[in-house]
Amino acid sequence: MKKLTIFMLLGGMFLLVGCINTVAVGPVQTDSQSVELGDVDSVRVEINMGIGELNVEGGAANLLDAEFTYNIEDWRPEVSYEQRGNIGELQISQPDGEINGIPDDDIKYNWDIALQNDVPMDLNVDLGVGESDLTLGGLQLRNLTVDTGVGDVTIDLTGSWQEDLDVNIDGGVGEATIYLPENVGLRVEADTGIGSLVVNGLQREGDSDVYTNESYGDADVNMTLDISGGIGEITVRVGR
C-alpha cells in the first residue's frame, strides 16, 4: 500500500508536465558502465534519479563503476564525464518520461553505483520517488547535498574521515535516516517545517534547533549538517 501511494504521487507529478514523452515497459536489461578518473585533482558528481531504487557506495576501481537494471528503454541512464582543468565533472541522470498508467509492480529500475575513494569529491544527489541507500563513509567527500524526494532514504556517514565535511539535506516525503561517525566533531542544525526530527547521541543547545557533540570545534575533523524542509520523518543517529 505504501509503494502504491508513492507511485500515485509520482503519477500526479508527471501529469503536471505536459510535454514529456510517454514511456513503455519492455524486457529487463542490465548495463555496466565505468568511467576513468583521468588527470584531475578533484571531482564533482551529480546523481539525478526520478524513480526507482538507488544504492551508492565507495570502493570503485575507477571513478565510477556502476550497474544499471531497467525495463524502460527510454529511461536508459545517461552518464557523462568532462574534465574542466583539474576538476572532473560526472553526471548520472534518468531521462524524462511519463509513466502513463504503468503499474508500479511492472517497473524495474535499480542503480548500483560505486565511486572511487581516493579523490576529493563534491557529491549532489537529487532523488525522486523510491528507496535509496547511500553508504558514503569511505569517500573523500568535502560537500554533500541530498534532496530526499518521496520515499525512504538511508545516508550512512559512519567511518573514518580525514577532512571536514559540510552536509545539506533537503527533506521530502517519507523517512530519512542519517548515521553519523563517532570520532569527529558534529553539529546538526535543523529546520524541518511540518516534518519531525529525532536526534540520538547529540546534545541540544538550549531551545534552539542546533545539536552538537562535545568535540565539535575542537576536533581535528568536524562535520556539519544543515537539514531543512520536508513533511516526513528524519532520524539522526551517532554510530550504528
Backbone bond lengths (Angstrom), bond angles and torsions (degrees), N, CA, C in turn:
res aa  C-N    CA-C-N  psi(-1)  N-CA   C-N-CA  omega(-1)  CA-C   N-CA-C  phi
1 M - - - 1.462 - - 1.518 110.37 -
2 K 1.373 115.68 -38.32 1.464 118.86 -179.91 1.522 111.27 -63.13
3 K 1.347 116.83 -44.81 1.464 119.77 -179.95 1.526 110.72 -66.10
4 L 1.347 116.19 -36.79 1.462 118.77 178.88 1.522 110.00 -62.00
5 T 1.328 116.78 -42.81 1.467 119.85 178.55 1.511 111.36 -61.50
6 I 1.320 116.71 -42.29 1.464 121.26 -179.63 1.524 110.79 -61.28
7 F 1.330 116.66 -45.15 1.459 118.85 -177.37 1.530 111.73 -72.89
8 M 1.335 117.21 -27.30 1.457 118.85 172.56 1.521 110.53 -64.76
9 L 1.344 115.70 -39.51 1.461 119.77 175.68 1.514 110.77 -62.07
10 L 1.331 115.59 -42.52 1.457 119.37 -179.95 1.523 111.43 -62.85
11 G 1.348 115.97 -40.69 1.455 118.90 178.99 1.507 111.68 -59.29
12 G 1.334 116.52 -40.44 1.445 119.70 177.11 1.509 112.66 -64.46
13 M 1.335 116.21 -37.70 1.459 120.49 178.24 1.522 111.02 -62.05
14 F 1.326 117.00 -44.04 1.462 120.06 -177.33 1.530 111.84 -70.57
15 L 1.325 116.49 -30.93 1.461 118.62 179.57 1.520 111.90 -66.29
16 L 1.340 116.07 -20.95 1.459 119.64 178.18 1.524 111.87 -73.20
17 V 1.313 116.37 -14.85 1.462 120.57 -178.17 1.521 108.37 -107.91
18 G 1.305 117.54 99.89 1.450 120.87 -170.16 1.507 115.43 -78.44
19 C 1.337 117.40 -15.15 1.462 118.99 -172.77 1.517 112.82 -100.55
20 I 1.342 118.48 10.66 1.453 120.96 -176.60 1.528 110.04 -87.20
21 N 1.320 116.37 139.61 1.451 120.55 178.80 1.524 110.81 -70.86
22 T 1.325 116.73 146.81 1.451 121.62 176.59 1.526 109.22 -79.66
23 V 1.351 116.21 137.86 1.452 120.75 -178.51 1.525 109.86 -104.20
24 A 1.343 116.28 163.93 1.458 121.52 -178.34 1.522 109.48 -133.33
25 V 1.341 115.57 146.05 1.455 121.87 178.57 1.518 109.98 -79.98
26 G 1.334 116.32 138.72 1.456 122.63 177.67 1.519 109.91 -135.73
27 P 1.321 117.71 -160.51 1.467 120.63 179.05 1.527 111.22 -69.23
28 V 1.322 115.64 152.88 1.467 120.94 178.42 1.522 109.68 -71.66
29 Q 1.330 115.82 131.48 1.463 122.82 178.37 1.528 109.20 -123.92
30 T 1.317 115.84 151.72 1.464 121.54 174.81 1.516 109.03 -130.21
31 D 1.327 115.64 122.55 1.463 121.93 178.31 1.520 108.93 -114.27
32 S 1.325 115.89 135.81 1.461 121.59 172.64 1.520 108.34 -108.31
33 Q 1.324 116.57 131.89 1.459 120.90 -179.62 1.523 109.95 -135.14
34 S 1.324 115.24 141.53 1.462 122.12 176.39 1.521 108.89 -131.03
35 V 1.325 115.31 146.57 1.457 121.71 177.01 1.520 108.14 -129.81
36 E 1.337 116.60 124.99 1.460 120.39 177.94 1.523 110.23 -77.12
37 L 1.329 115.51 148.68 1.463 120.98 -176.29 1.522 112.19 -67.29
38 G 1.306 117.60 -44.94 1.457 120.71 -175.89 1.520 111.24 80.04
39 D 1.330 115.60 -169.83 1.465 122.07 -175.36 1.529 109.62 -92.90
40 V 1.329 115.94 77.15 1.464 121.37 179.06 1.531 108.55 -132.83
41 D 1.337 114.82 160.02 1.469 120.71 179.34 1.523 112.66 -96.60
42 S 1.332 117.38 -23.56 1.461 121.63 -179.25 1.523 108.60 -157.04
43 V 1.339 115.85 168.21 1.464 119.74 -178.55 1.526 110.70 -137.67
44 R 1.333 113.34 153.81 1.455 121.95 169.64 1.522 106.92 -115.18
45 V 1.315 116.08 127.31 1.464 120.99 -176.89 1.528 108.63 -120.87
46 E 1.339 115.80 128.89 1.456 121.93 175.95 1.523 108.87 -121.64
47 I 1.326 115.21 128.02 1.463 121.93 177.03 1.521 107.52 -120.88
48 N 1.337 115.69 118.79 1.471 121.47 -178.97 1.522 108.85 -122.60
49 M 1.330 115.60 110.76 1.468 120.44 -176.56 1.525 109.07 -126.74
50 G 1.322 116.99 123.26 1.449 120.81 -175.96 1.513 114.23 -84.80
51 I 1.341 117.39 -32.74 1.463 121.12 -176.65 1.519 108.57 -158.69
52 G 1.333 116.63 142.69 1.452 119.15 175.62 1.514 112.67 126.92
53 E 1.338 115.07 -165.66 1.458 122.20 -179.00 1.528 109.02 -112.22
54 L 1.334 115.17 129.67 1.460 121.56 -176.75 1.515 109.80 -122.13
55 N 1.343 115.39 132.11 1.457 121.78 172.19 1.520 108.23 -126.34
56 V 1.342 116.13 127.29 1.463 121.48 178.85 1.522 108.17 -127.69
57 E 1.339 115.62 136.13 1.453 121.54 178.45 1.511 109.50 -152.59
58 G 1.336 116.45 174.14 1.445 121.43 175.24 1.514 111.42 -93.53
59 G 1.327 114.95 -167.38 1.460 120.61 174.16 1.505 116.27 92.23
60 A 1.349 118.91 9.09 1.464 120.62 -179.26 1.523 111.19 -73.39
61 A 1.323 116.74 146.03 1.464 121.29 174.88 1.523 110.51 -72.85
62 N 1.328 116.53 -34.41 1.458 122.77 176.49 1.529 108.77 -102.16
63 L 1.321 116.64 -178.77 1.457 118.19 172.34 1.519 109.78 -58.25
64 L 1.329 116.10 -43.53 1.463 121.96 178.45 1.515 110.09 -132.48
65 D 1.316 116.22 129.69 1.454 123.52 165.40 1.519 105.99 -128.45
66 A 1.326 117.44 114.02 1.460 120.88 -172.03 1.512 111.53 -134.87
67 E 1.308 114.74 153.44 1.457 122.62 173.65 1.529 107.74 -129.97
68 F 1.318 115.35 123.29 1.454 121.92 -177.92 1.525 109.31 -113.96
69 T 1.320 117.02 127.00 1.457 122.32 178.12 1.526 108.21 -118.77
70 Y 1.348 116.71 128.56 1.460 119.55 -174.56 1.529 109.71 -159.25
71 N 1.321 115.67 159.62 1.470 119.39 176.30 1.528 111.45 -130.94
72 I 1.324 116.60 21.00 1.463 122.32 171.93 1.524 107.23 -122.28
73 E 1.314 116.26 107.10 1.464 121.40 -173.09 1.527 111.51 -58.76
74 D 1.315 117.00 -37.58 1.459 119.92 -179.39 1.522 112.64 -67.19
75 W 1.327 116.65 -13.64 1.457 120.82 178.08 1.526 112.00 -102.27
76 R 1.314 117.44 21.08 1.471 119.57 174.62 1.532 107.98 -55.37
77 P 1.324 118.86 121.29 1.467 120.78 -174.88 1.530 112.22 -58.30
78 E 1.314 115.48 141.87 1.452 122.37 179.37 1.538 109.31 -102.82
79 V 1.318 115.88 124.80 1.459 121.89 -179.58 1.520 108.93 -121.20
80 S 1.314 117.01 126.08 1.462 120.75 177.44 1.523 109.71 -134.87
81 Y 1.335 115.23 148.06 1.467 120.28 179.93 1.522 108.49 -144.31
82 E 1.339 114.82 129.41 1.450 121.16 178.13 1.526 109.10 -132.62
83 Q 1.328 114.95 145.78 1.451 120.97 174.40 1.524 108.53 -105.44
84 R 1.320 115.07 119.82 1.463 121.90 177.91 1.525 107.84 -114.76
85 G 1.337 114.49 96.96 1.454 119.03 -173.78 1.516 109.46 65.43
86 N 1.336 116.29 -125.13 1.465 119.84 -178.90 1.529 112.18 -98.45
87 I 1.343 116.82 17.25 1.466 121.51 -179.64 1.525 109.23 -119.48
88 G 1.320 116.82 131.59 1.457 121.80 174.43 1.517 110.59 -97.39
89 E 1.335 116.67 141.42 1.458 121.68 179.89 1.530 109.17 -123.07
90 L 1.329 115.47 111.62 1.466 122.96 -178.42 1.524 108.91 -109.49
91 Q 1.330 115.77 128.99 1.456 120.43 177.89 1.520 109.71 -128.61
92 I 1.343 114.96 130.43 1.465 122.35 177.36 1.521 106.35 -124.30
93 S 1.330 117.05 121.05 1.462 118.67 -173.16 1.519 111.39 -142.95
94 Q 1.322 114.35 154.78 1.453 122.99 174.98 1.518 109.17 -96.77
95 P 1.326 119.03 126.88 1.464 120.36 177.57 1.529 111.39 -62.18
96 D 1.323 115.66 155.58 1.460 120.76 177.06 1.523 110.15 -70.29
97 G 1.314 114.90 154.05 1.456 119.84 175.59 1.512 110.63 176.60
98 E 1.321 117.47 142.44 1.458 122.83 -178.02 1.516 109.95 -93.84
99 I 1.363 116.69 127.59 1.469 120.64 179.30 1.530 109.05 -91.32
100 N 1.298 116.03 70.01 1.459 121.83 -172.52 1.528 110.71 -71.63
101 G 1.356 116.13 97.53 1.456 120.93 174.68 1.515 115.51 78.25
102 I 1.334 119.54 11.68 1.457 121.36 179.54 1.523 109.60 -82.64
103 P 1.344 119.76 121.55 1.464 120.75 177.15 1.526 111.02 -62.06
104 D 1.330 116.97 145.03 1.461 120.35 -176.72 1.518 112.21 -61.97
105 D 1.349 117.49 -32.51 1.465 119.97 -179.33 1.525 112.48 -67.19
106 D 1.334 117.41 -17.20 1.464 120.98 -178.74 1.531 112.43 -87.24
107 I 1.332 116.95 -10.31 1.464 120.21 -176.04 1.526 110.39 -95.04
108 K 1.316 115.41 127.40 1.463 122.32 175.52 1.521 107.59 -118.50
109 Y 1.335 116.06 112.98 1.464 118.51 -176.08 1.525 108.98 -152.02
110 N 1.342 115.50 98.76 1.465 121.61 -178.18 1.521 110.38 -128.98
111 W 1.321 116.04 135.04 1.456 121.83 173.63 1.523 108.82 -117.10
112 D 1.325 116.23 126.14 1.467 122.41 171.59 1.518 107.69 -115.07
113 I 1.334 115.88 108.81 1.458 122.40 -170.95 1.520 109.99 -117.56
114 A 1.326 115.93 127.14 1.464 121.75 172.94 1.528 108.52 -117.12
115 L 1.336 115.88 134.11 1.462 122.61 -179.87 1.526 109.68 -116.46
116 Q 1.322 115.42 156.98 1.464 120.49 -177.22 1.528 111.16 -74.37
117 N 1.323 115.48 138.98 1.465 121.05 -178.15 1.518 113.53 -77.35
118 D 1.328 118.54 -25.80 1.467 121.44 -160.89 1.515 114.92 -96.35
119 V 1.319 118.96 14.94 1.461 120.67 -178.02 1.531 108.88 -126.68
120 P 1.336 119.10 132.81 1.471 120.85 174.94 1.527 110.19 -56.90
121 M 1.338 115.87 136.69 1.468 119.58 -168.11 1.520 111.59 -143.11
122 D 1.349 115.14 137.94 1.462 123.11 164.79 1.523 106.63 -106.25
123 L 1.335 116.67 126.34 1.459 121.02 -173.24 1.525 110.05 -122.28
124 N 1.332 115.12 128.27 1.461 122.15 178.01 1.529 108.11 -123.36
125 V 1.345 116.77 120.00 1.466 121.78 -178.58 1.523 107.90 -119.04
126 D 1.338 116.17 120.27 1.464 122.32 -179.14 1.528 107.65 -115.68
127 L 1.329 116.38 111.24 1.453 121.58 -173.20 1.515 111.17 -104.97
128 G 1.326 115.62 152.84 1.450 121.74 176.20 1.505 110.56 -107.87
129 V 1.348 116.28 -99.39 1.463 122.61 -177.15 1.518 108.99 -122.82
130 G 1.336 116.24 128.96 1.453 119.48 177.91 1.507 111.53 144.84
131 E 1.336 115.50 -161.77 1.456 122.03 -179.55 1.527 108.88 -116.63
132 S 1.341 115.66 140.64 1.462 120.09 -177.04 1.520 110.12 -137.64
133 D 1.327 115.38 141.17 1.459 122.71 177.32 1.523 107.36 -130.04
134 L 1.338 116.56 109.35 1.459 122.48 -178.34 1.521 108.25 -110.06
135 T 1.334 116.84 105.85 1.461 122.78 179.94 1.522 107.12 -106.15
136 L 1.338 116.72 99.36 1.458 121.20 -162.79 1.519 114.03 -116.46
137 G 1.318 118.22 6.45 1.456 120.95 -173.00 1.511 115.31 -63.12
138 G 1.313 119.65 -23.36 1.457 120.27 -178.37 1.514 114.66 -88.34
139 L 1.334 117.32 -7.00 1.457 120.38 -175.15 1.529 111.66 -85.18
140 Q 1.340 115.81 159.35 1.462 121.18 175.35 1.535 108.97 -94.12
141 L 1.303 115.59 63.71 1.456 119.99 -177.83 1.526 110.95 -75.98
142 R 1.336 114.92 141.52 1.465 121.50 172.17 1.517 110.68 -110.47
143 N 1.338 115.87 -36.82 1.454 122.18 177.16 1.524 108.57 -140.16
144 L 1.338 115.10 138.95 1.458 120.76 178.57 1.518 108.50 -134.47
145 T 1.347 116.13 128.45 1.461 122.16 175.43 1.516 108.15 -127.34
146 V 1.348 116.32 128.86 1.458 120.97 179.72 1.523 108.79 -131.79
147 D 1.336 115.90 123.54 1.462 122.66 169.30 1.514 105.89 -99.58
148 T 1.349 117.37 111.63 1.458 120.19 -166.16 1.515 114.57 -78.06
149 G 1.331 119.15 -15.49 1.452 120.68 174.82 1.517 113.27 65.60
150 V 1.347 115.87 -141.25 1.463 122.89 -177.07 1.522 108.41 -118.11
151 G 1.324 116.86 116.21 1.454 120.09 -179.01 1.511 111.09 138.98
152 D 1.333 116.19 -165.26 1.459 122.43 -178.49 1.523 109.88 -103.90
153 V 1.337 115.70 132.47 1.461 121.69 -177.10 1.525 109.08 -130.37
154 T 1.328 116.19 133.05 1.458 122.07 171.73 1.513 108.48 -117.09
155 I 1.347 116.61 127.19 1.458 122.53 178.30 1.523 107.40 -120.48
156 D 1.321 116.49 109.48 1.463 122.09 -176.63 1.525 109.21 -104.05
157 L 1.335 115.80 110.01 1.467 122.05 179.51 1.521 111.66 -109.89
158 T 1.327 117.77 14.41 1.457 119.94 177.95 1.526 109.91 -69.45
159 G 1.321 115.73 159.69 1.456 120.25 -178.73 1.505 110.87 125.49
160 S 1.312 115.78 -167.36 1.464 122.08 -177.36 1.520 110.00 -97.99
161 W 1.346 116.33 127.50 1.459 122.53 179.83 1.516 109.48 -118.94
162 Q 1.344 115.94 135.05 1.451 121.64 -178.60 1.523 112.61 -104.45
163 E 1.326 117.91 -17.91 1.460 122.66 -177.68 1.526 109.65 -130.74
164 D 1.346 115.79 158.15 1.457 120.78 176.34 1.529 110.20 -62.40
165 L 1.319 115.58 151.97 1.472 120.79 -179.58 1.519 109.55 -137.50
166 D 1.339 115.80 131.11 1.462 122.75 172.97 1.524 108.41 -104.98
167 V 1.344 116.01 128.71 1.461 121.99 -176.64 1.521 109.26 -123.38
168 N 1.340 116.24 132.16 1.458 122.21 174.95 1.522 108.44 -121.58
169 I 1.330 116.05 123.69 1.452 121.69 -179.73 1.512 108.47 -118.63
170 D 1.338 116.40 122.10 1.458 122.13 176.25 1.521 107.02 -105.08
171 G 1.336 115.91 105.70 1.451 120.44 -175.30 1.515 112.39 -69.96
172 G 1.323 115.73 155.30 1.455 121.26 -179.39 1.508 110.99 -128.05
173 V 1.342 116.24 -130.80 1.463 123.52 178.83 1.519 107.58 -113.37
174 G 1.316 116.91 123.50 1.451 119.87 -178.13 1.511 110.21 126.52
175 E 1.325 116.51 -155.07 1.458 122.28 -177.34 1.524 109.86 -118.91
176 A 1.328 114.99 135.62 1.461 121.40 174.66 1.524 108.14 -125.71
177 T 1.325 116.00 130.16 1.465 121.72 177.75 1.519 108.52 -120.13
178 I 1.343 115.88 127.46 1.465 121.84 -176.73 1.518 108.32 -120.26
179 Y 1.326 116.45 121.80 1.466 122.16 177.48 1.521 109.16 -102.89
180 L 1.348 116.71 128.93 1.455 122.30 -176.09 1.527 111.05 -111.46
181 P 1.328 117.54 152.92 1.464 120.98 179.58 1.531 111.28 -72.64
182 E 1.324 115.90 157.00 1.457 121.33 -177.78 1.521 113.00 -94.32
183 N 1.324 118.62 -14.39 1.461 121.49 -169.13 1.516 113.48 -107.70
184 V 1.351 118.50 22.70 1.462 121.82 178.02 1.526 108.41 -133.71
185 G 1.350 115.99 165.16 1.452 119.84 171.57 1.517 109.78 -73.41
186 L 1.338 116.83 139.06 1.461 121.20 -173.94 1.526 110.72 -129.62
187 R 1.321 114.49 136.45 1.468 121.01 173.12 1.521 108.51 -140.19
188 V 1.325 116.44 127.80 1.454 122.89 179.56 1.519 107.89 -123.32
189 E 1.328 116.14 127.12 1.455 121.36 173.59 1.520 107.81 -121.86
190 A 1.330 116.16 129.29 1.457 119.78 -171.50 1.519 111.72 -128.10
191 D 1.324 115.33 139.81 1.459 123.72 170.72 1.508 105.82 -139.13
192 T 1.330 116.01 87.88 1.461 120.75 -168.95 1.516 113.50 -96.19
193 G 1.319 118.83 6.42 1.458 119.76 177.31 1.514 111.41 62.01
194 I 1.343 116.83 -123.99 1.467 120.14 -178.58 1.523 111.63 -92.01
195 G 1.307 117.02 2.77 1.453 120.36 176.74 1.518 111.27 -80.79
196 S 1.344 116.33 177.80 1.456 121.14 179.78 1.518 110.21 -115.28
197 L 1.338 115.08 151.99 1.456 121.62 -178.83 1.520 109.38 -133.07
198 V 1.335 115.81 131.62 1.464 122.49 174.68 1.518 107.55 -122.76
199 V 1.346 117.31 125.58 1.457 121.89 -178.67 1.524 108.49 -122.68
200 N 1.328 117.39 123.33 1.465 123.16 178.77 1.523 110.08 -119.63
201 G 1.350 116.66 130.33 1.453 121.26 175.09 1.506 114.88 96.99
202 L 1.350 118.64 2.50 1.460 123.19 177.86 1.529 109.24 -127.06
203 Q 1.351 115.73 158.04 1.455 120.67 179.65 1.529 109.23 -100.73
204 R 1.321 115.17 136.40 1.455 120.24 177.67 1.524 109.86 -81.55
205 E 1.322 116.65 138.20 1.454 121.56 179.08 1.531 109.48 -88.70
206 G 1.330 115.57 96.26 1.455 121.07 179.71 1.507 111.93 60.47
207 D 1.346 116.20 -133.41 1.458 121.52 178.98 1.532 111.95 -97.72
208 S 1.310 115.85 10.69 1.462 119.96 -177.93 1.516 110.71 -78.20
209 D 1.322 115.78 175.90 1.458 121.71 174.78 1.518 110.93 -101.50
210 V 1.334 115.45 34.01 1.465 122.45 179.24 1.526 108.81 -113.61
211 Y 1.344 115.25 134.02 1.461 122.16 -179.17 1.530 107.98 -128.87
212 T 1.327 116.93 136.40 1.466 121.07 -179.71 1.525 109.71 -139.40
213 N 1.350 115.09 167.16 1.457 119.90 167.12 1.532 108.81 -107.28
214 E 1.311 117.45 173.51 1.459 121.31 -173.81 1.517 112.94 -65.69
215 S 1.302 118.01 -27.48 1.463 120.55 -174.89 1.525 113.80 -90.56
216 Y 1.342 117.70 -3.18 1.454 118.24 -177.73 1.533 110.85 -62.33
217 G 1.317 116.12 132.37 1.459 122.75 -179.55 1.508 113.57 91.53
218 D 1.341 117.34 -27.43 1.462 121.84 179.47 1.521 112.71 -104.65
219 A 1.320 116.84 -15.39 1.461 120.51 -178.16 1.525 110.62 -74.39
220 D 1.333 115.72 157.02 1.468 120.50 176.58 1.527 110.82 -64.80
221 V 1.317 116.37 -32.01 1.465 121.90 -179.87 1.529 108.16 -126.39
222 N 1.336 116.08 131.98 1.457 121.45 178.81 1.525 110.27 -124.70
223 M 1.330 115.51 144.03 1.457 122.51 178.25 1.531 108.39 -123.34
224 T 1.330 116.42 127.44 1.458 120.72 178.07 1.522 109.69 -117.48
225 L 1.321 115.66 137.06 1.468 121.70 178.93 1.514 109.26 -121.80
226 D 1.326 115.35 132.45 1.458 123.44 174.09 1.521 106.85 -116.43
227 I 1.345 115.93 112.04 1.462 121.52 -176.19 1.517 108.77 -112.54
228 S 1.333 116.53 128.19 1.464 119.03 -176.59 1.518 110.72 -142.39
229 G 1.356 113.91 158.46 1.451 121.22 171.00 1.503 114.38 70.41
230 G 1.311 114.94 -174.61 1.456 121.86 173.59 1.513 113.83 97.16
231 I 1.346 115.75 154.99 1.455 121.99 174.87 1.523 110.02 -122.95
232 G 1.314 116.86 11.35 1.452 121.04 179.43 1.523 110.98 -103.62
233 E 1.310 115.96 -155.40 1.468 122.39 -178.16 1.522 109.72 -114.58
234 I 1.332 115.78 132.07 1.461 122.06 177.46 1.528 108.06 -118.82
235 T 1.315 116.67 127.79 1.460 122.57 178.29 1.519 108.89 -117.79
236 V 1.331 116.54 128.95 1.456 123.00 177.13 1.518 108.34 -115.34
237 R 1.335 116.65 126.11 1.457 121.28 -179.35 1.524 110.38 -130.17
238 V 1.323 116.35 139.58 1.460 121.27 172.13 1.521 108.26 -89.68
239 G 1.331 116.32 122.00 1.455 121.73 -174.62 1.521 111.81 78.83
240 R 1.343 115.54 -178.23 1.458 120.34 -178.71 1.521 110.07 -120.79
